[in-house]
Amino acid sequence: HLHMILAHLHMILAHLHMILARLHMILAYLHMILAHLHMILAHLHMIFAHLHMILAHLSMILAHLHMIFAHLHMILAHLHMILVRLHMILAHLHMILAQLHMILAH
């Protein structure tokens, strides 16, 4: 009787062991799948980080170019103002000379 009871317990434990082994395999497989997904996401994260860095650098370069062109624009504006003033001075001189010419002509 004792032998039969022990044999039954052994069978029950063997079945439980098999069930647990299958669960272990399933969990291992899920773990592998999740690990692969994690790796894929990590690679995507790295790719996006690199793209972000590239765009940031391009943005900085464009900002510097914008500043350079703004300075050039300011310089040209100042030159334009100087030329306008010279033009005004020459126009005044021209008017004065024209008046002198009229006076001398009479």
Secondary structure, DSSP 8 states (H G I E B T S, - for coil): -HHHHHHHHHHHHHHHHHHHHHHHHHHHHHHHHHHHHHHHHHHHHHHHHHHHHHHHHHHHHHHHHHHHHHHHHHHHHHHHHHHHHHHHHHHHHHHHHHHHHHHHH-
